Each structure stands twice: as structure tokens, then as C-alpha cells.
Amino acid sequence: MSKVQLITETLVDELVTAIEKASSIYILTSFVMKSGVEVLEKSLKRAIDRGAEVKICTGDYLFVTQPTALKKLIQLSEKIEVRLYRSNGKSFHPKAYLFQQGKQDGSIIIGSSNMSRSALTHGVEWSLLMDSSASIVTYEKALAEFMKLFLHEQTVPVNEETILEYENLYNKYHREHPELIRTWTKAEELELMIPKTKEEEVASTVIETKQSYGSITPRHAQIEALEALETVRDEGYDKAMCVMATGLGKTYLAGFFAENYQRVMFIAHREEILNQAKQSFQNIMPNRSFGIYNGIFKEYTSDCVFASIFTLANERHLKQFSRDSFDLIVMDELHHAAAKSYQKVLDYFQPAFFLGITATPDRMDGKDVYGICDGNVAYQLHFIEAIQRNWLSPFHYIGVYDETDYSQITWLGTRYDEEELLAVQLRDEMADKVFESWMNYKQTRTLGFCSSIKQSNFLANYFKSKGVKATSIHSQGSEYTRSDALRMIEQGQLEIIFTVDLFNEGTDIPSLDTLLFVRPTESLTVFTQQVGRGLRLFHGKEYCTIIDLIGNYRNADNKLSLLDTQSEEERKKSATLVPQVPENCLIDFDLGVVNLLQELRKKRQPRIEQLRHAYFELKQDIGRRPSYLELHLHGNANSIEYYQEFKSYVGFLYWAEELNDHEEKVFKAYEDWLKEVERTGMAKSYKMVVLSFMLSRGIQDWMNSVTPVEAAPHFHKYLTEKEYRKRIDFSDKQGKRLWEYDETKVAKLIADMPMSKWSGSSKGMLAFDEGVFQLTFDVAEEYNKTLYSWTKEICEYRLHRYFERRKK
């Protein structure tokens, strides 16, 4: 029976069904988006693998076709044939999908859908499907016309060279015509991140839910991050973190990575994050079992368990699981994990791999998270770089001067005294300044961040008195529920929502185009989270306006570095105080803000005071003097700066009066040795590996002499037990790898490299004579334990930092 069918939604379902059965697949589309390729790539790849013929013809009209889409197509297989129609400005708008099964049977779909995700999934598109039995003549004519166009003299084969040429033309065209299709293509990019249900589209919140078609595949930053994680895993690491800006699909990344593991635990601190993550993982792995483990549900036998950190922190619940219950543990919003409740859980479990994901691992906030993954950052993409790649919305940052003198308000270590702060915030003149700034710069939908519920309610009422559709949403009962408020701001029933910290994580409003900061920035992590609320891409949104009241509060100048494309060193040398933002962004300060920033720069603490402050913050946090490696992993200052200022970590401790009388004597007696261990060059890790062997012999014997043969087993084991060490560092002078143990070759390497070289550069502190390597000074018995401990700390720190740096 012949078939003619009108298709008005989810064309992809019909396409995938046809592709799975076809022996020949011909696609003619006026343009191709990367998102469209990603929708069909798995089905096309399977078809090619089973021997199906695949030909795709697209065009360059108005340079809508993305070069990345063309690259992705030809990467599917060497067997795929792709050609590009050079329109020379002539309209080129065909959209046809032709399929052949065997010699006679086939079908054709003609309509309005180009090869983009929007068109193939949920866009308003009409197509007509007709099988060959309805009209074999029409079907055959369509096949013939396709081949004429495919082989037309105006088409060129798509390969690396022709893509490079097209990419140059594409970039030139869009530099000259930035207004054309830019918003639309950004909307396409938005769809690459996380799919939405119909209910969520109404609410305009991006909650990760199941797609209505086929399998879900990684996209953009997720692909890069997965490749980095695979490399990390192959190199023998068992933990890593991924830093990805809000809006790039961190939860889906975790789900894709979890496909490699049988049992998985996903840990988060908010119930809605757990539920969203569960849905995301189900979308990726529908054949697995999934369960929630929190205060209400105890579904602990599932393949994938989504657990509340607050429930797991209870030992009875934690012990419900054996230590090796899970092959993979994922910690969401890793920046919370410096808290003791997290550390207890992390210390308990022994997974094959631990993955931390976060958007905000800022050292400047103190409780740094890098140490949780041993400093192993597999992938990092902050929001500035994501904006540069057009994966997040640009911003227009407006700095409005706030005359409040915050130096007169008591600082309580992590925040300002609330009552004193409210005394200056809850004034009509302050509210009028906020209102005037908002009116001058706002767009259509605003989220206002306040420092307290009282301030949030006060400003909402003040704005209402001015005729603005405003509300205050917080944790202690509000006029509307959060979901209702989101729906209302999307539909225009609200213009602005004031809140405290309720929207920092787990909830996104893509259509949000204005952010209003009426609170002093106390935490750079929170500031980054809140900025991220407005950077989701959305159809029709050209940029996000950020209106920020800037006063002389703490971190007022530091937070601006988060918007800067310059490196820290470039910022130090820069004559201007204004951050250098991406070219599609804008930054504008009141004169009062510029003057304030100049004043803050003059008053900025000297570096040694910053180092001192960072050290004592960490010491206070962990309750004892941190080791050198702990300072590097957990401190909120760059550890190398301690060496640059004081020539050794112990030298800093001496300056900071952190040494007792006994330790001061040890430091003064052996300062030259400590400086030597800190400063000696490390083109390779070998010196510190030999020193680690000497230290492994214990406190009483570490300073005894050693021969290359004695050091060889430890040396070889250390450099081969971790894949990354082996690949980075283990070869002789000729570059020959020494992965298989050969005592003679390894001993010769040790003699030639660390022992001879270090003795020659150590200013007489080490000697290597007649095959014996030794310290040339004696260590007093009463000082030995302390000097051993310090030497070991430096050795561990330098080895860790060496491989960390080399890996990057």
C-alpha cells in the first residue's frame, strides 16, 4: 500500500527510522548546523558501517552552514560523500531527504526542515513523506535531480582544504555582517546543551530531561572534557575535576562519563539537583536502574544512586554502603566539598575513579577544591572562554558607584554584620539609586541579588510602589513559589525577581537578560554562580546586562578579574583598571567606580601580606600548620610565590613566626640545604625521585650514602607505577624508554642524570664520587627528625607540582 504522510513535528523520528533501513541515503539541505549533524550522526555512522551509501549536499548561501558542521560530517567516515554548493549569492533553499531500500523500495521527505537540531526536533516545520510506491516516477526523478545537483559544477567536495577555504569566507562574512543569523545560530547552540520538555519550555528553565528522539550524544565542551577525562584515566589517575561554566552541561558530561562504569554514585547538596541528574542519566543510559538516596527515599541497590550529601554525612546511612560499592563517584558543585561533611564521605568510599564537577573553583575564596582531586584538573572552561566561543551569551557590564562606606561596617571573617549592613541598605535614597540604575540599563527580565531577605523584600516593595511588576523570592515563604515566579517572569507577568541565594545553583532561566547586583561581593564563587544565571543562550537575546553597584567593599576589585581575558601577569602590568572583556562584550564604569578602583589598587596589600593571610586562612581551616603540598593544593594563593619571596616554605614559616624555638635553630643551621632542595632545577623529576628513595629509608638512615644500583628498584617503580609518570619522564639521554626494568640501564641513567648533575650544581652540598652519592654535611641528632620532615615535605611538593605542570 502506498504511503503519503504529513509530518508536523519531530521529523527526526522518521529520518532515523528510514536511515536504519536504507541502503542509500541522500540528503539535500540548504544549510547544515553542527547541532543537526549531532542529531543524526549515530544513525548515519551505523548506516555507513553496515555498508550503506551516504551522500549529503549543502550550500553556502548567506554562510549559514557552519564550518564545524562540515568538519563533523566528514569525520563520520572516509566513505561518506559531502559536497558544498557555491551559490554566489543566488538563493539556495532545498530541503529533501531521500532513502533507498534495495533496488525498488524507497521514500522521500520534502519540506521546510534544514539540517539543524531545531528543525529536526521541536521547531515548527512541515514535511511530506512519500514512499516510492505512491509514484515511482516522481521518486526516480527526485533521485536523478539530486545527483545532478550533487555533481553540479558549482559544487565542490568537502574536505579539510575546502573547509579551510570556506571557513575563511564564513568568518569574513560574519565580521562584515554581525547582525545576520547571529541570534538564531546562538539559539541553535543553546539547544546543544540540554534538551527541554514542553512544560519546561513554558517555564523557560533549563532542566535536563529526556529527549523525544533517539540517543543523546555529547556536544561541544562535553566532547572536549570527555576526551580529557579519558586521557587522565589512561594515564593512571584515579581522580580528576572538570571546571565548566554554568550552561555547558556538566551533569550530562558526568552521565556520558558514567557510561564507562557499572555502579555509579552521584552526590549533590540539593534535592532538585539530584532529581535533575537522575533524569539526565536516565536519558543517556535508559537500560540502567536509578535510585534516590536522601531523607525520604533509600533506593541504594540501583546501578546509579543519586545521594544527598546531608544524608550520607550520617554515619548510619554512609555505612549502608560498602567502601567499594561504586566504581565511579561523581561530586556535583565540587566547590562545596571543602566542607567537613563532604570530606567524611570522600574519605569513606574507595571508587575506581572520582570525578568532581564545578563551575566555580576559585582559590580566592579560601576553601579551595583543587586538593580534593589532588590538583588534577582534567578540563577547564570558564565562562569568559565559553563566551568567546559563542557557547554562552555576551554581557554588558555596567558598574554603578555605590557611595556606602563599607569600611565602617564590621567584617565577620566571611561576611559583613547583617544589622549594620541593613542600616545602610534599607534607606529610600539607596533604593532610589538602585531603581534609577535599573531603569537606565534594564532589558526585559531581571534577577536582582540581595544580601538578605529583609533587603530583598524592601526592594521588591519599593519597586512595586513605582509601578514595577516585582516580587521577592526567598527561603522563608514568599508571595509566589519559585516555579510560579519563573513562569511569570517568562510570560511578562513579572519584570524583576529579587532574591538572596535561592537561584545560585540548579535553576536556570535562559530568557533572563538582566542581572542586578545590590549586595557587596563577599564570595567570588557566589558572584560567578550568579553571573552564570544570565549567560544562557536564548532566541532573541543578544546579551545579558549586568548592573552592579560597586563600593569599597571587600573583593570589589578582585571580582572584576573574573570578567577579564588577560592573564594575571598581564593585569599586573596593565595601565588601565578596566578589565579587557571579550570583543562581543562591553564594560562601562561610572567615574566614581574608576576613582574607587584606583584608590583600592593603591591600598592593595603587598604580596607577602597576601601570602601570610592565605596561609593563616588555610591553617585555621584545617586546624594545624599545613604541609607544603597542602598549601599548594588547598591554599588560596599560588604556592610558587612562597618560594619566590622567601626561597623556601620553611623560610616563610620563619618570617611568619610560625616556628618554635627548636625549629628556628634547625632552620638557621640548615637553611642552605632547604633552599637547595627548593631551588634545584627539574628538567625531569629524577633528582626528587632519588631523594624520595633516600627519605624512604626512614629518619635514622635518610642521610646515608647511596649508590645508583641501590636506588634503581625504587626509581624504576616510582616512574612506572603511574602511567602518566612513565609517559612524561622515563627515558635515557637518547630518548629510549626504560619501561622494562633493566638494573644496569636504570643505574646508569641515575648516575648520569640526577646524581652527577645534582652534585655538580649543589654548591658542594652533595657529592657523587666513585659511584657513591651522599650529603657532604652532617646532621645533628637532635635536629634530624625536623630536618627529615621538612626535606620530605619539599620533596613531595616538588614531585607533585612537577608532574602537575608537565601534564598541563
C-alpha positions in Angstrom: 0.0 0.0 0.0 1.4 3.4 -1.0 2.0 5.9 1.7 1.8 9.7 1.8 2.1 11.3 5.2 2.2 14.9 6.6 4.8 15.4 9.3 4.5 18.5 11.5 6.7 17.6 14.5 9.9 15.6 15.4 10.9 14.9 11.8 13.9 13.2 13.3 11.9 10.1 14.3 11.0 9.4 10.6 14.5 10.2 9.5 16.1 7.8 12.0 13.7 5.0 11.1 14.4 5.5 7.4 18.2 5.7 7.9 18.2 2.4 9.8 16.7 0.6 6.9 18.2 2.3 3.9 20.9 1.1 1.6 21.3 4.6 0.1 20.8 7.9 1.9 20.8 11.2 0.0 20.4 14.5 1.9 19.9 17.8 0.2 19.7 20.8 2.6 20.3 24.5 2.1 22.5 24.6 5.2 23.9 22.3 7.9 24.3 23.1 11.5 26.6 21.2 13.9 23.5 20.6 16.1 21.8 18.9 13.2 24.8 16.6 12.5 24.8 15.6 16.1 21.2 14.6 16.0 21.8 12.2 13.1 25.4 11.2 13.4 24.9 7.9 15.3 22.3 6.7 12.8 24.4 7.8 9.8 27.5 6.1 11.3 25.7 2.8 11.8 24.4 3.0 8.2 27.9 3.6 6.8 29.3 0.8 8.9 26.8 -1.7 7.5 27.7 -0.6 4.0 25.1 2.0 3.2 25.8 4.8 0.7 25.6 8.3 2.2 25.7 11.5 0.1 25.0 14.9 1.5 24.8 18.2 -0.5 24.5 21.5 1.3 25.1 25.2 0.4 27.0 28.3 1.4 24.1 30.7 0.8 24.4 33.6 3.4 27.1 31.5 5.1 24.7 29.8 7.4 26.3 26.4 7.1 28.8 26.1 10.0 32.3 25.0 9.2 32.3 22.9 12.3 29.3 21.0 10.9 31.1 20.2 7.7 34.1 19.0 9.7 31.9 16.8 11.8 30.3 15.3 8.8 33.5 14.2 7.1 34.8 12.9 10.4 31.9 10.3 10.4 33.7 8.1 7.9 36.1 8.1 5.0 33.2 6.6 3.0 30.7 9.5 3.4 30.5 11.9 0.4 29.7 15.5 1.2 29.6 18.4 -1.3 29.1 22.1 -0.9 27.0 24.1 -3.4 28.6 27.5 -4.1 25.6 29.8 -4.5 27.5 33.0 -5.4 24.7 34.9 -3.7 21.9 33.0 -5.6 19.1 31.7 -3.4 19.6 28.1 -2.4 16.8 26.6 -0.3 16.1 22.9 -1.0 15.3 20.5 1.9 14.9 16.9 0.9 15.8 13.5 2.4 15.8 10.5 0.0 16.2 6.9 1.1 16.5 3.7 -1.0 15.9 0.2 0.3 17.2 -2.4 -2.2 16.6 -1.9 -5.9 12.9 -0.7 -5.9 11.7 0.4 -2.5 12.4 3.8 -1.2 11.0 7.0 0.3 11.4 10.8 0.0 10.7 13.5 2.6 10.5 17.1 1.3 9.6 20.1 3.5 10.9 23.0 5.4 13.5 21.3 7.6 17.1 22.1 7.2 19.7 20.0 9.0 19.6 21.7 12.3 18.5 20.3 15.6 15.7 22.8 16.0 14.3 21.9 12.6 14.6 18.2 13.1 13.2 18.0 16.6 10.9 20.6 18.0 10.7 23.5 15.5 7.5 24.4 13.7 8.3 22.6 10.4 6.1 20.8 7.8 7.3 18.0 5.7 5.6 15.5 3.3 6.7 11.9 3.3 6.0 9.8 0.2 7.2 6.3 -0.4 8.2 5.1 -3.9 5.1 3.0 -4.4 3.0 6.2 -4.4 4.7 7.5 -7.5 7.8 5.7 -8.7 8.2 8.3 -11.5 8.3 11.2 -9.0 10.6 9.3 -6.8 13.0 8.4 -9.6 13.0 11.9 -10.8 13.9 13.2 -7.4 16.8 10.8 -7.2 18.0 12.0 -10.6 17.7 15.7 -9.7 19.6 15.1 -6.5 22.5 13.6 -8.4 22.5 16.4 -10.9 22.8 18.9 -8.1 25.3 16.8 -6.2 27.6 16.7 -9.1 26.9 20.2 -10.4 29.9 22.3 -11.5 29.1 24.7 -8.7 29.6 22.1 -6.0 32.9 21.2 -4.5 33.8 18.2 -2.5 34.0 18.9 1.3 37.4 18.0 2.7 39.9 19.6 5.0 41.2 22.0 2.4 37.8 23.2 1.1 36.6 23.5 4.7 39.6 25.8 5.5 38.8 28.0 2.5 35.1 28.1 3.4 35.9 28.9 7.0 37.9 32.0 6.0 35.0 33.2 3.8 32.5 32.4 6.6 34.4 34.3 9.2 35.0 37.3 6.9 31.3 37.4 6.0 30.1 37.4 9.6 32.6 40.0 10.6 31.1 42.3 8.0 27.5 41.2 8.7 27.4 40.6 12.5 23.7 41.1 12.7 22.8 38.3 10.3 21.6 35.0 11.8 23.8 35.5 14.8 21.0 35.3 17.3 19.5 32.3 15.5 22.7 30.4 15.5 23.2 31.1 19.1 19.7 29.6 19.7 21.0 26.6 17.9 24.0 26.5 20.2 21.7 26.6 23.2 20.0 23.5 22.1 23.3 21.7 22.1 23.4 21.9 25.8 20.4 20.4 27.5 17.0 19.3 26.0 13.7 20.5 27.4 10.2 19.1 27.9 7.2 21.1 26.9 6.5 22.0 30.5 10.0 23.4 30.9 9.8 25.4 27.8 6.8 27.2 29.3 8.7 27.9 32.5 11.9 28.7 30.5 14.0 26.8 32.9 16.7 24.5 31.6 16.2 21.3 33.5 17.9 18.3 32.0 15.2 16.0 30.7 14.7 13.2 28.3 14.6 14.0 24.6 11.8 12.7 22.4 14.2 11.1 19.9 16.9 8.6 19.6 20.1 8.6 21.7 21.7 11.6 23.2 25.3 12.4 22.3 28.0 14.7 23.9 28.4 18.2 22.4 30.9 21.0 22.4 32.6 21.3 25.8 31.3 17.9 26.8 33.2 16.3 23.9 36.5 18.1 24.9 36.0 17.3 28.6 35.3 13.6 27.9 38.5 13.3 25.8 40.5 14.9 28.6 39.0 12.5 31.1 39.8 9.5 29.0 43.4 10.7 28.8 43.6 11.2 32.5 42.2 7.7 33.1 44.5 6.1 30.6 47.5 7.8 32.4 46.6 6.1 35.6 44.9 8.8 37.6 42.0 7.8 39.8 40.5 11.2 40.4 40.0 14.4 38.5 37.9 17.5 38.3 36.2 19.3 35.4 35.6 23.0 35.6 32.8 24.0 33.2 30.9 27.3 33.2 27.2 27.2 34.1 25.2 26.4 31.0 27.7 24.0 29.3 26.1 20.7 30.5 28.2 19.5 33.5 25.6 16.9 34.5 25.3 15.4 31.1 29.1 15.3 30.9 29.0 13.2 34.1 26.4 11.0 32.6 28.4 10.3 29.5 31.5 9.6 31.5 29.4 7.2 33.8 28.7 5.0 30.8 32.1 3.5 31.3 31.3 2.3 34.8 28.8 -0.3 36.2 27.8 1.2 39.6 27.8 5.0 40.0 27.0 7.3 42.9 26.2 11.0 42.1 26.4 13.2 45.2 24.9 16.7 45.5 23.7 19.0 48.2 20.2 19.9 46.8 17.3 17.7 46.1 16.4 19.2 42.8 20.0 18.7 41.5 19.7 15.0 42.4 16.4 14.7 40.6 17.6 16.5 37.5 20.8 14.4 37.5 18.8 11.2 37.7 16.7 12.2 34.8 19.8 13.2 32.7 21.5 9.9 33.4 18.3 8.0 32.5 18.2 9.8 29.2 21.7 8.6 28.5 21.5 5.1 29.9 17.9 4.0 29.7 18.7 0.4 30.4 20.3 1.0 33.8 18.4 1.2 37.2 18.3 4.5 39.0 17.5 5.4 42.6 17.5 8.4 45.0 19.1 8.1 48.4 18.0 11.0 50.7 15.9 11.7 53.7 12.8 10.2 52.1 14.0 7.6 49.6 16.5 4.9 50.3 17.0 3.3 46.9 20.5 2.1 47.5 20.6 -1.1 45.3 20.3 0.7 42.0 23.1 0.8 39.3 23.1 4.6 39.7 22.4 6.1 43.1 21.8 9.9 43.4 22.6 10.7 47.0 22.2 13.7 49.2 25.4 14.7 50.9 23.4 15.6 54.0 22.0 12.1 54.3 25.4 10.4 53.5 27.0 12.5 56.2 25.0 10.5 58.7 27.3 7.5 59.5 24.4 5.1 59.7 23.5 5.9 56.1 27.0 6.0 54.9 27.7 2.5 56.3 24.7 1.3 54.4 27.2 1.1 51.5 30.4 -0.9 51.5 33.5 1.2 50.8 33.9 -0.3 47.3 30.2 -0.2 46.4 30.7 2.2 43.5 33.1 2.1 40.5 32.6 5.8 39.9 31.6 8.6 42.3 30.6 12.0 40.9 30.6 15.0 43.2 28.5 17.8 41.8 29.2 21.5 42.6 32.6 20.4 43.9 33.3 23.9 45.4 31.1 22.8 48.4 33.3 19.8 49.0 35.8 21.6 51.2 33.2 21.3 53.9 33.9 18.5 56.5 30.6 16.7 55.7 31.9 16.1 52.2 35.3 15.1 53.2 34.0 12.4 55.5 32.1 10.9 52.6 35.0 11.2 50.2 37.4 9.6 52.7 35.0 6.6 53.2 34.4 5.5 49.7 37.1 3.8 47.5 35.8 4.1 43.9 37.9 3.2 40.9 37.5 6.8 39.8 36.3 10.0 41.5 35.1 12.9 39.3 34.4 16.4 40.7 32.4 18.9 38.6 32.0 22.6 39.3 31.8 25.9 37.6 33.5 27.9 40.4 36.7 26.5 41.9 38.1 29.9 42.9 41.2 29.9 45.0 40.5 33.4 46.1 37.6 32.3 48.2 39.8 30.3 50.6 38.4 26.8 50.9 39.9 25.6 47.7 38.7 22.4 46.0 41.7 21.6 43.8 43.2 19.5 46.6 40.2 17.1 46.7 41.3 15.8 43.2 45.0 16.1 44.1 45.2 19.2 41.9 44.3 17.1 38.8 42.2 19.4 36.6 41.3 17.3 33.6 39.4 20.1 31.8 38.8 23.7 32.4 36.5 26.1 30.6 35.4 29.3 32.4 32.5 31.5 31.3 34.8 34.1 29.7 36.2 31.5 27.3 32.7 30.0 26.7 31.5 33.5 25.7 34.5 33.8 23.3 33.4 30.5 21.7 29.8 31.7 21.4 28.6 28.9 23.7 27.3 31.5 26.3 25.7 34.9 25.9 27.9 38.0 25.9 27.4 40.5 28.7 27.2 44.3 29.0 28.7 45.1 32.5 27.6 48.4 34.0 29.5 49.5 37.1 27.4 51.9 39.2 29.1 53.8 42.0 27.9 53.0 45.5 28.8 55.8 48.0 28.3 53.5 51.0 31.5 53.4 53.2 31.8 49.6 53.8 35.0 50.2 55.8 32.7 51.4 58.7 30.7 48.1 58.7 32.1 45.2 60.8 33.6 42.4 58.9 32.9 39.0 60.5 35.5 36.9 58.6 33.3 35.8 55.7 30.6 38.4 55.6 29.5 41.8 56.8 27.5 42.3 60.0 23.9 42.0 58.8 22.3 44.6 61.1 25.0 47.2 60.3 24.7 46.4 56.5 20.9 46.7 56.6 21.1 50.1 58.3 22.6 51.5 55.1 20.7 49.3 52.7 17.1 49.9 53.9 17.1 53.6 53.1 14.8 55.2 50.5 17.8 57.1 48.9 19.6 53.8 48.5 16.5 52.2 47.0 16.1 55.2 44.7 19.7 54.8 43.4 19.0 51.1 42.7 15.8 51.9 40.9 17.3 54.6 38.8 20.2 52.4 37.7 17.8 49.6 36.8 15.6 51.8 34.8 18.5 53.2 32.9 20.0 49.9 31.8 17.5 47.1 32.2 16.2 44.9 29.3 13.1 42.7 29.8 13.6 40.1 32.6 15.7 40.8 35.6 17.0 38.8 38.6 18.2 41.0 41.5 20.6 39.6 44.0 20.4 40.9 47.6 22.4 40.2 50.7 19.4 39.4 53.0 15.7 38.6 53.0 14.9 41.9 54.5 16.7 43.8 51.7 15.0 41.6 49.1 11.6 42.3 50.5 12.3 46.0 50.9 13.5 46.5 47.3 10.6 44.4 45.9 8.1 46.6 47.8 9.9 49.8 46.7 9.8 48.7 43.1 6.1 47.8 43.3 5.5 51.3 44.7 7.0 52.6 41.5 4.6 50.6 39.4 7.0 47.8 38.6 5.8 44.1 38.5 8.3 42.9 41.1 8.5 40.2 43.8 10.8 38.8 46.4 11.6 35.0 46.4 13.5 33.5 49.3 13.6 30.5 51.6 11.2 31.8 54.3 8.0 32.0 52.5 7.3 34.2 49.5 4.4 35.7 47.6 4.8 33.1 44.9 6.5 29.7 44.7 9.8 29.7 42.8 8.4 27.8 39.9 5.4 30.2 39.7 7.8 33.2 39.7 9.9 31.7 36.9 6.8 31.1 34.8 5.5 34.6 35.5 8.7 36.4 34.6 8.9 34.4 31.4 5.4 35.3 30.4 5.8 39.0 31.3 3.7 39.0 34.4 6.8 39.9 36.4 9.6 42.2 35.4 12.1 41.6 38.3 12.6 38.9 40.9 14.6 39.9 44.0 16.3 37.0 45.8 19.1 36.2 48.1 21.0 32.9 47.3 18.0 30.8 46.1 18.9 31.0 42.4 22.6 30.4 42.7 22.6 26.7 41.6 20.4 24.2 40.0 18.0 26.6 38.4 18.5 28.4 35.1 16.4 30.9 33.2 17.7 31.1 29.7 15.5 34.1 28.8 16.9 36.2 31.7 18.6 39.2 30.1 19.4 41.5 33.1 21.2 40.9 36.4 21.1 43.4 39.2 23.7 43.2 42.0 22.7 45.2 45.1 24.9 43.4 47.5 28.6 43.6 48.3 30.5 40.8 46.7 31.7 38.7 49.7 32.4 35.5 47.8 33.8 35.3 44.3 32.3 31.8 44.0 28.8 33.1 44.6 29.4 36.0 42.2 30.5 33.6 39.5 27.4 31.5 40.1 25.1 34.4 40.0 26.6 35.9 36.8 26.1 32.5 35.2 22.3 32.8 35.7 22.2 35.3 32.9 24.6 33.8 30.4 22.5 31.0 28.9 21.8 31.5 25.2 18.2 32.2 24.2 16.5 33.0 21.0 16.3 36.8 20.6 18.7 37.5 23.5 21.7 39.4 22.2 23.5 39.9 25.5 22.9 39.9 29.3 23.1 43.3 31.0 24.8 43.1 34.4 24.1 46.2 36.6 26.5 46.1 39.6 26.6 48.6 42.5 30.3 48.8 43.3 31.6 50.3 46.6 34.7 50.0 48.7 33.7 46.5 50.0 36.0 43.5 50.1 36.7 41.8 46.7 35.3 44.9 44.8 38.3 45.0 42.6 39.2 41.2 42.7 35.9 40.2 41.2 36.5 42.2 38.1 39.3 39.8 37.2 36.7 37.2 36.6 35.5 39.2 33.6 39.0 39.7 32.2 40.5 37.9 29.3 44.0 38.9 30.4 46.3 36.7 32.4 47.1 37.6 36.0 50.6 38.8 34.9 49.1 40.9 32.0 46.7 42.5 34.5 49.6 43.5 36.8 51.4 45.2 34.0 48.3 46.9 32.6 48.0 50.6 33.0 44.2 50.5 33.0 42.0 49.2 35.8 39.2 48.3 33.4 39.1 44.6 32.6 39.7 43.6 29.0 36.5 41.7 28.1 35.7 39.6 25.0 35.2 41.5 21.9 31.4 40.9 21.8 31.0 42.2 25.4 31.0 45.7 26.8 32.1 47.2 30.1 31.2 50.6 31.4 32.0 52.3 34.7 30.8 55.4 36.4 33.7 57.8 37.0 33.2 57.2 40.7 33.9 53.5 40.2 37.1 54.3 38.2 38.3 56.5 41.1 37.4 53.9 43.6 39.4 51.2 41.8 42.4 53.4 41.6 42.2 54.0 45.3 41.8 50.3 46.0 44.8 49.5 43.9 47.0 51.9 46.0 45.8 50.3 49.2 46.2 46.7 48.0 48.2 44.5 50.4 51.8 43.8 49.5 52.2 40.3 48.2 53.9 39.0 51.3 50.9 40.0 53.4 48.6 38.3 50.9 50.7 35.1 51.3 50.6 35.4 55.0 46.8 35.9 55.0 46.3 32.9 52.7 48.5 30.7 54.9 46.7 31.6 58.1 43.3 31.1 56.4 44.2 27.6 55.5 45.8 26.9 58.9 42.6 28.0 60.5 40.5 25.9 58.2 42.4 22.6 58.8 43.2 23.3 62.4 47.0 22.9 62.1 50.0 24.1 60.2 49.6 22.9 56.6 52.2 20.9 54.8 53.9 22.4 51.8 51.8 20.2 49.5 48.6 21.0 51.4 49.4 24.7 51.0 49.7 24.1 47.2 46.6 22.1 46.8 44.2 23.9 49.3 45.6 27.4 49.8 44.1 30.4 48.1 47.5 31.7 46.9 49.9 30.4 44.3 52.4 28.2 46.2 55.3 29.2 43.9 55.1 32.7 45.3 56.2 31.5 48.7 59.4 30.3 47.2 59.8 33.5 45.1 59.5 35.6 48.2 61.2 33.5 50.9 63.4 31.0 49.0 61.7 28.1 50.9 58.4 27.3 52.5 60.2 26.9 55.9 61.7 30.4 55.2 58.2 31.7 55.0 57.3 30.0 58.3 60.3 31.5 59.9 59.3 35.0 58.7 55.7 34.5 59.8 56.9 33.5 63.3 55.3 30.1 62.9 58.4 28.1 64.1 59.1 27.2 67.7 62.5 27.8 69.3 63.7 24.3 68.3 62.5 24.7 64.7 64.2 28.1 64.4 67.5 26.6 65.4 67.1 23.8 62.8 66.1 26.3 60.1 69.1 28.6 60.8 71.5 25.6 60.9 70.3 24.0 57.6 68.7 26.9 55.7 71.1 26.4 52.8 70.1 22.8 52.4 66.4 23.6 52.5 66.9 26.3 49.8 68.9 23.8 47.7 66.1 21.3 47.7 63.7 24.0 46.8 65.7 25.7 44.1 67.5 22.8 42.2 66.4 22.7 38.6 64.0 19.9 37.5 64.0 19.4 33.7 63.0 15.9 34.8 61.8 14.5 38.1 64.9 12.4 38.7 66.6 14.4 41.4 63.5 14.3 43.6 62.9 10.6 42.9 66.4 9.8 44.1 65.8 12.0 47.2 62.4 10.2 47.8 64.3 6.9 47.8 66.8 8.3 50.4 63.9 9.5 52.5 62.1 6.2 52.2 64.8 4.6 54.3 63.5 6.4 57.4 64.5 9.2 59.8 67.7 7.5 61.0 69.1 6.5 57.6 67.9 9.0 55.1 71.2 11.0 55.0 73.3 7.9 54.5 75.1 7.5 51.2 73.5 5.6 48.3 74.7 4.0 45.0 72.8 4.1 41.7 72.2 0.3 41.9 70.6 0.7 45.4 68.3 3.4 44.1 67.4 1.7 40.9 64.4 -0.5 42.0 62.7 2.4 43.8 63.5 4.8 40.9 62.0 2.4 38.3 59.0 1.5 40.4 58.1 5.1 41.1 58.3 6.2 37.4 56.4 3.2 36.1 53.6 2.6 38.7 51.6 5.5 37.3 51.1 5.7 33.5 51.4 9.5 33.4 54.8 9.4 35.1 56.1 6.8 32.8 55.0 8.6 29.6 56.1 12.0 30.8 59.5 11.3 32.2 61.1 7.8 31.8 63.7 7.7 29.1 67.5 7.9 28.8 69.6 10.5 27.0 68.8 9.1 23.6 65.1 9.2 24.4 64.9 5.4 24.7 62.1 4.3 27.0 63.1 2.3 30.1 59.8 0.9 31.0 61.0 -2.7 31.2 63.3 -3.0 34.3 67.0 -3.4 33.5 69.1 -2.7 36.5 72.2 -1.8 34.5 70.5 0.7 32.3 68.5 2.3 35.1 71.5 2.6 37.4 73.5 4.2 34.5 70.7 6.7 34.0 70.6 7.6 37.7 74.4 8.0 37.7 74.4 10.2 34.6 71.4 12.3 35.3 70.4 13.1 38.9 73.5 12.1 40.8 76.2 13.7 38.6 74.2 16.7 37.7 72.8 17.5 41.2 76.2 17.1 42.9 77.7 19.4 40.3 75.1 22.2 40.8 74.6 21.9 44.6 77.4 24.3 45.7 79.1 21.5 47.5 76.2 20.2 49.5 76.0 16.9 47.6 78.8 14.7 46.2 79.0 11.8 43.7 82.4 10.2 43.8 83.4 6.6 42.8 79.8 5.6 42.4 78.6 6.9 45.7 76.1 9.7 46.2 75.9 11.5 49.5 75.3 14.7 51.5 78.5 16.4 52.4 77.3 17.8 55.7 76.4 16.1 59.0 73.0 16.4 60.7 72.9 16.8 64.4 70.9 14.0 66.1 68.6 16.5 67.9 67.8 18.2 64.6 67.4 15.2 62.4 63.7 14.4 62.8 62.7 18.0 62.0 65.1 18.3 59.0 63.9 15.0 57.7 60.3 16.1 57.9 60.9 19.4 56.1 63.0 17.7 53.4 60.3 15.2 52.8 57.6 17.9 52.6 59.6 19.8 49.9 60.3 16.6 48.0 56.6 15.5 47.9 55.6 19.0 46.9 58.1 19.3 44.1 57.3 15.9 42.7 53.6 16.7 42.7 54.0 20.1 41.2 56.4 18.8 38.6 54.0 16.2 37.1 51.1 18.6 37.5 52.9 21.2 35.5 54.2 18.8 32.9 50.8 17.2 32.4 49.3 20.6 31.7 
